[in-house]
Amino acid sequence: MNKWAILSGIEGNLAAYEAVIADIKRQGNSVEALYILGDLVGPRPETEKLVERVLNPRRGELEPLICKGWWEEQSLILHGLGPTGDAPELIAKYGGDTVKLLWDSVSQQTLQWLRSLDFGFFELDCLLIHGSTVGVNDELTPETPPIQMLDRLSRMQANNLFCGRSGLAFQYQLQTGSIKTGLITLDRQESHQTDIVTPRQVIGVGNVGRTPGQATYTLYEYGTNQIDFKTVYYGNSKGFQNQH
């Protein structure tokens, strides 16, 4: 029992969540922790049923550890409970119909629960978070520059950063190296510093609920630092496979 199952982006999709939980059960007793890295809720009518299902695991199921994501933040903003008073990003990206559906999909009781969620988790040498140490909307991808990835890792001194904002499943490795920085003051005095970079990695954990019929999540074996991306097909095309 030395694996974590790491999910993100369920987005109110109850069928996708059930498919992933069934796949986790197929792993036997090897999975000892279940993390949901934000975007549990979403603009779907079944969002409340999903929240109830997640908060009430069945016998033999793990109790998930859940942190805030982008959709949680947008829900709180819409109801005047977020860090800002409006949601221009949500409106610009999805339009008024989605805003109305999100408003109707999340109850007042669920909103109060969302307010209590953690921003992320730090376990062993791993940071598990929706976006990054900068914020829930910070989207890390395989195209993100290495210096930016290193900055996000260094802010919390993590060797492994698991994130879900992009919805992509990827493993981004930073190898051993060094960074030299310099400072020149107004009186032209110079100072230099060299920092040694040890091997670190950023892992995009995939997205469970966004693509109909297909859910992707991550298994992490912390004893060996092994990453296993899992794709589960549900509905008309059932089954599961490893994704490399």
C-alpha positions in Angstrom: 0.0 0.0 0.0 2.2 2.8 -1.2 0.3 4.5 -4.0 -1.7 7.7 -4.2 -4.6 8.1 -6.7 -4.7 11.8 -7.8 -7.7 13.2 -9.6 -8.6 16.7 -10.9 -11.3 18.2 -13.1 -14.3 16.1 -12.3 -16.4 19.2 -13.0 -19.6 17.8 -11.7 -19.5 14.7 -13.9 -20.8 11.9 -11.6 -20.6 9.1 -14.2 -16.9 9.9 -14.8 -16.2 9.9 -11.0 -17.9 6.5 -10.5 -15.8 5.1 -13.4 -12.5 6.2 -11.8 -13.5 5.0 -8.3 -14.3 1.6 -9.9 -10.9 1.6 -11.5 -9.2 2.5 -8.3 -10.9 -0.4 -6.6 -9.4 -2.7 -9.3 -5.9 -1.7 -7.9 -6.7 -3.6 -4.8 -5.1 -2.5 -1.5 -2.1 -0.8 -3.2 -3.8 2.6 -3.2 -3.7 4.2 0.3 -4.7 7.8 -0.4 -7.1 9.6 -2.8 -6.5 13.3 -3.7 -8.9 15.5 -5.7 -7.0 18.6 -6.8 -9.8 21.0 -7.4 -12.6 21.4 -10.0 -14.8 19.0 -8.3 -17.8 21.1 -9.0 -18.8 22.4 -12.4 -21.7 23.7 -14.5 -23.6 20.4 -14.5 -27.1 19.6 -13.0 -25.7 16.6 -11.2 -23.0 18.6 -9.3 -24.9 18.3 -6.0 -25.3 14.6 -6.3 -21.5 14.3 -7.1 -20.6 16.4 -4.0 -22.8 14.1 -1.8 -21.3 11.0 -3.3 -17.7 12.3 -2.7 -18.4 13.3 0.8 -20.0 9.9 1.7 -17.6 7.2 0.5 -19.0 3.7 0.4 -17.7 0.8 2.4 -14.1 0.0 1.4 -13.6 3.3 -0.4 -11.0 5.9 0.6 -12.1 9.2 2.0 -10.8 11.8 -0.5 -8.6 14.8 0.4 -9.9 17.8 -1.6 -8.5 21.2 -2.4 -9.9 24.2 -4.2 -9.8 24.6 -7.9 -10.8 27.1 -10.6 -14.4 26.2 -10.7 -14.7 26.3 -6.9 -13.2 29.8 -7.0 -15.6 30.9 -9.7 -18.6 29.6 -7.8 -17.5 31.5 -4.7 -17.0 34.7 -6.7 -20.5 34.5 -8.3 -22.0 34.4 -4.8 -19.9 37.2 -3.4 -17.7 34.9 -1.3 -14.5 35.0 -3.4 -11.4 37.2 -3.5 -13.0 39.5 -6.1 -16.5 40.9 -6.7 -17.0 39.7 -10.3 -16.0 36.8 -12.6 -14.8 38.3 -15.9 -12.6 35.3 -16.7 -15.6 32.9 -16.4 -17.8 35.1 -18.5 -15.2 35.7 -21.2 -14.3 32.0 -21.5 -17.7 30.3 -21.2 -20.5 33.0 -21.6 -23.6 33.8 -19.8 -25.4 30.5 -20.1 -22.6 28.6 -18.3 -22.5 31.3 -15.6 -26.3 30.7 -15.0 -25.8 26.9 -15.0 -23.0 27.1 -12.5 -25.1 29.4 -10.3 -27.9 26.9 -10.3 -25.7 23.8 -9.9 -24.0 24.7 -6.6 -26.2 25.0 -3.4 -25.6 27.4 -0.6 -24.7 24.5 1.7 -22.0 23.3 -0.8 -20.7 26.9 -1.1 -20.0 27.1 2.6 -18.2 23.8 2.4 -16.1 25.0 -0.6 -15.0 28.0 1.5 -13.4 25.5 4.0 -11.3 23.6 1.4 -7.5 23.8 1.5 -5.5 25.6 -1.2 -3.3 22.4 -1.6 -1.4 19.7 0.2 2.2 19.1 1.0 3.0 15.4 1.7 6.6 14.0 1.9 8.4 16.0 -0.8 5.3 16.5 -2.9 3.1 19.5 -3.4 -0.5 18.6 -4.6 -2.4 21.6 -5.9 -4.8 22.6 -8.6 -2.9 25.4 -10.4 0.4 26.2 -8.7 1.9 28.1 -5.8 0.9 31.3 -7.6 -2.9 30.6 -7.8 -5.6 28.2 -8.9 -5.6 29.8 -12.4 -1.9 29.3 -13.0 -1.8 26.7 -15.9 1.3 24.6 -16.1 1.8 22.6 -19.4 4.6 20.7 -21.2 5.3 24.0 -23.0 5.9 26.0 -19.8 9.5 27.3 -19.6 11.8 25.4 -17.3 12.7 28.5 -15.2 9.0 29.1 -14.5 8.5 25.4 -13.5 11.5 25.7 -11.2 10.1 28.9 -9.6 6.8 27.1 -8.9 8.6 24.2 -7.3 11.1 26.3 -5.3 8.4 28.5 -3.7 7.5 25.5 -1.5 10.8 23.5 -1.7 9.0 20.6 -3.4 10.6 17.9 -5.5 7.3 16.8 -7.1 4.5 19.2 -8.0 1.2 17.6 -9.0 -1.3 19.9 -10.7 -4.6 19.7 -12.6 -5.4 23.1 -14.0 -4.4 22.4 -17.6 -6.3 19.1 -17.7 -3.3 17.4 -19.4 -1.5 14.3 -18.3 2.2 14.9 -18.5 5.5 14.4 -16.7 7.9 17.4 -16.9 11.4 16.6 -15.5 14.0 19.1 -14.5 17.5 17.6 -14.4 20.5 18.6 -12.3 22.0 21.9 -13.1 22.8 25.4 -11.8 21.4 28.9 -12.0 23.7 31.9 -11.7 22.2 35.2 -10.7 23.9 38.6 -10.5 23.1 42.0 -8.9 24.7 45.4 -9.8 24.0 48.2 -7.3 23.9 51.9 -8.1 27.5 52.3 -7.1 28.4 49.5 -9.5 29.2 46.9 -6.9 28.5 43.4 -8.2 27.4 40.3 -6.4 26.8 36.9 -7.8 25.1 33.7 -6.5 25.0 30.2 -8.0 22.2 27.9 -7.0 22.4 24.2 -7.6 19.2 22.6 -9.0 18.5 19.0 -8.0 16.3 16.8 -10.1 12.6 17.7 -9.7 9.4 17.2 -11.7 6.0 18.6 -12.4 3.2 16.2 -13.1 -0.1 17.1 -14.8 -2.6 14.6 -13.4 -5.1 14.7 -16.2 -8.8 15.5 -16.2 -11.7 13.2 -15.1 -14.9 14.9 -16.2 -14.3 17.2 -19.2 -14.2 14.7 -22.1 -17.4 12.6 -22.3 -16.8 8.9 -22.0 -13.1 9.3 -21.1 -11.6 10.0 -17.7 -7.8 10.4 -17.0 -6.2 10.3 -13.6 -2.8 9.5 -12.0 -1.4 6.8 -9.8 1.8 7.8 -7.9 4.0 5.2 -6.2 6.0 7.4 -3.7 8.4 4.7 -2.7 9.8 4.5 -6.3 8.7 7.9 -7.6 6.8 6.1 -10.4 4.1 7.9 -12.3 1.3 5.9 -14.0 -1.4 7.8 -16.0 -4.7 5.9 -16.2 -7.4 6.4 -18.8 -10.8 5.0 -18.0 -13.5 4.7 -20.6 -17.1 4.6 -19.5 -20.6 4.7 -21.0 -20.8 3.0 -24.4 -17.0 2.3 -24.5 -16.1 0.8 -21.2 -12.7 -0.3 -20.0 -9.4 1.1 -18.9 -5.8 1.4 -20.0 -2.4 2.9 -19.1 -1.5 6.1 -20.9 2.2 6.8 -21.5 
